[in-house]
């Protein structure tokens, strides 16, 4: 197994998609730090997974309906532990600045919806910090992957899949991605698709694998890397 991917940072020990989670992932030996980007109503890329802020902050509403100042004022840490009270939702800029001087590569997911201008701004933020060579930009949405290719043909791209289907391999090839990242269940039951992707030069990194039994089975099933909430434990294991 080549890659240990910290899912939203080291999210087993710190609030997901926050600067402490990313710093912890670096210290835990992650080869990649994975995070999600959405854009506020006034055009600021923020690092947050859900469409709404409700689950991981004390606020409410859809990210794209809220301004940067509104999202930045929310508490993104207390839901996990009082120790993280007052922790903000990080901007993409702050996240990139933190990770710029570290070793892991970046696995940056652009969440839907994302306009061409928003995709361009996200990629440009990465490029401004000379991080494109260390970054894979991925999405579940093939059109977003295509937009990334248009904006920066040189950047490595990834395709996320909710499930393997007959379109997975030809779509991944058409998009020119370096990785295709499906659910762990698909990798455990879809060896032929994993083998076809691998034969096409496309690495497979399933999500989200958090115990030793899954790690063992997924590596045996052809996974090149694993996306996990427990990156320190994965580092110690493999």
Buried (B, 14 or more C-beta within 10 A) or exposed (E): BEBBBBBBBBBBBBBBBBBBBBBBBBEBBBBBBBBBBBBBBEEBBBBBBBBBBBEBBBBEBEBBEBEBEBBBBBBBBBBBEEEBEEBBBBBBBBBBBBBEEBEBBBBBBBBEEBEEEBBBBBBEBBBEBEBBEBBBBBBBBBEBBBBBBEBBEEBBBBBBBEEBEEEBBEBBBEBBBBBBBBBBEBBBBBEEBBBBBBEEEBBBBBBBBBEEEBBEBBBEBBBBBBBBBBBBBBBEBB
